[in-house]
Amino acid sequence: MNTSTNQNLSALELLMNRRSVLSRNLTEPGPSVEQLNTILEIACRVPDHRKLEPWRFIIVKDDKRKKLGEIFCDIRQKQCDLSEEQVLAERMRYSHAPLVIVVVFSPVEHRTPVFEQLLSCGAVCQHINIASSALGFGSQWVTNWCAFDKDAKKELGLKAHESIAGFFHIGTPECFPKDRARPNINEKVTFYK
Ligand SMILES: Cc1cc2nc3c(=O)[nH]c(=O)nc-3n(C[C@H](O)[C@H](O)[C@H](O)COP(=O)(O)O)c2cc1C
């Protein structure tokens, strides 16, 4: 039972105030190796029906960020005409934040419905945001075209049954965004009669 003595006020404050920070506003320093391990361990501490662990991570850091941006830009340029500005933005896509974690949804053939496995993977994703904030970093969960593109998925080594749940850009915020409009919970809730 929750009493005022066992409430975790710093956790509540973090959850009430956390905001995503745009990837272009994230810079060095990024998480250390130990901090990255902490983020990944917390990410994995989610409810997981029948312990299927239907997710995995791909870490993109150092010079691999530029490499991935350039390869994805080449993929995009074969598909559509890009302005000079768009080419630059594509090339720089992973070069702002010092660390990018790709969360791969990797469902398992099992009687547990894929829908439940996806929910568990979504919880992993939000734990990355929360753990990053708790360590003092900013983060942004991004999909964009790259998450749904077959050539981009191939470049990242995804198997046919896997999908990209998100690219998590993590680093030190250059500026903190103001809060955004939040849902009115009265419009979200009904009471069973
Ligand atoms: C699955 C998913 C994909 C998202 N993809 C993008 C994206 O491609 N580009 C983007 O600007 N924001 C994207 N967002 C939104 C941001 O991660 C974030 O929700 C938004 O910036 C405000 O979040 P906050 O309430 O945590 O501050 C995505 C969110 C989710 C849940």
The ligand as an ORCA input file, in Angstrom:
! r2SCAN-3c Opt
* xyz 0 1
  C       6.659      5.269    -31.735
  C       6.997      6.735    -31.748
  C       7.631      7.261    -32.856
  C       7.968      8.606    -32.912
  N       8.593      9.093    -34.013
  C       8.896     10.400    -34.080
  C       9.545     10.914    -35.235
  O       9.839     10.194    -36.190
  N       9.826     12.238    -35.249
  C       9.490     13.072    -34.203
  O       9.753     14.266    -34.274
  N       8.882     12.607    -33.104
  C       8.575     11.292    -33.017
  N       7.949     10.796    -31.912
  C       7.535     11.737    -30.842
  C       8.616     12.030    -29.833
  O       9.352     10.905    -29.406
  C       7.970     12.617    -28.558
  O       6.801     11.963    -28.275
  C       7.619     14.061    -28.701
  O       8.757     14.720    -29.095
  C       7.124     14.673    -27.354
  O       7.349     13.816    -26.314
  P       7.392     14.133    -24.752
  O       5.994     14.194    -24.302
  O       8.127     12.931    -24.205
  O       8.141     15.410    -24.502
  C       7.641      9.458    -31.818
  C       7.011      8.908    -30.682
  C       6.699      7.569    -30.650
  C       6.026      7.006    -29.422
*
